[in-house]
Amino acid sequence: MRHGVKNKKLGVNAQHKRAILRALTTSILGKGMEAEQGNRYVRTTLHKAKLVRSCVDRMITYAKKGDLSARREAARFVMDPKVLQDLFNTIGPRYASRNGGYTRILKLGPNRAGDAAEMALIGLVEDEIVVKTKKTAEAAKSEAVDMVEGESKN
């Protein structure tokens, strides 16, 4: 029975699993810095994305603390010194007012061709989320009429 067993094994030994999680965490945090270029997500399998989510959240929590002990703990896990510096200088302060939930997992449609693994995108959430409201049929119709009248006047 699997009492008290929290995570998936990923079919690899413990050292390989840790290396996979470290590499994915570093990659996700590195992509979080490239948010301006629009390439914010890392493509991986759904199970790996679910596992690495807790690692990324832990690193951002260390960055929010910002003390020397937290920096050393994060440096044990994050593989790139530049990503570590960006984590503590920009990502940590960006999520200072947010209590957890720093990552977003988006499932991709078809499974991978070779082994039928479910694929997903994982990346950091944005601070500002634009809420789109549904337009009523009348509002959409009046907006279309205004656009047509505006084009005919020009």
GIVEN-V236397 format. One record per residue. N is the residue number from 1. SS is DSSP state (hx for helix, st for strand, lp for the rest). PSI is psi as a letter, one per 30 degrees, with the letter a starting at -180 (none if undefined). Layout:
BEGIN
n=<N N>
ss=<SS SS>
psi=<PSI PSI>
END
This chain:
BEGIN
n=<1 2 3 4 5 6 7 8 9 10 11 12 13 14 15 16 17 18 19 20 21 22 23 24 25 26 27 28 29 30 31 32 33 34 35 36 37 38 39 40 41 42 43 44 45 46 47 48 49 50 51 52 53 54 55 56 57 58 59 60 61 62 63 64 65 66 67 68 69 70 71 72 73 74 75 76 77 78 79 80 81 82 83 84 85 86 87 88 89 90 91 92 93 94 95 96 97 98 99 100 101 102 103 104 105 106 107 108 109 110 111 112 113 114 115 116 117 118 119 120 121 122 123 124 125 126 127 128 129 130 131 132 133 134 135 136 137 138 139 140 141 142 143 144 145 146 147 148 149 150 151 152 153 154>
ss=<lp lp lp lp lp lp lp lp lp lp lp lp lp hx hx hx hx hx hx hx hx hx hx hx hx hx hx hx hx hx hx hx hx lp hx hx hx lp lp lp st st st st st hx hx hx hx hx hx hx hx hx hx hx hx hx hx hx hx hx hx hx hx lp lp hx hx hx hx hx hx hx hx hx hx lp lp lp hx hx hx hx hx hx hx hx hx hx hx hx hx hx lp lp lp lp lp lp lp lp st st st st st lp lp lp lp lp lp lp lp lp lp lp st st st st st st lp lp lp lp lp lp lp lp lp lp lp lp hx hx hx hx hx hx hx hx hx hx hx hx hx hx hx hx hx lp>
psi=<l h k g j e l l f g g l l e e e e e e e e e e e e e e e e e f f f g f f f f i f l k k a l e e e e e e f e e e e e e e e e e e e e g l e e e e e e e f f e k f k e e e e e e e f e e e e f e g e g k i l h f l k k k k l d l l k e e g h k k l l k k l k l l e k k k k k k k k l e e e e e e e e e e e e e e e f f none>
END
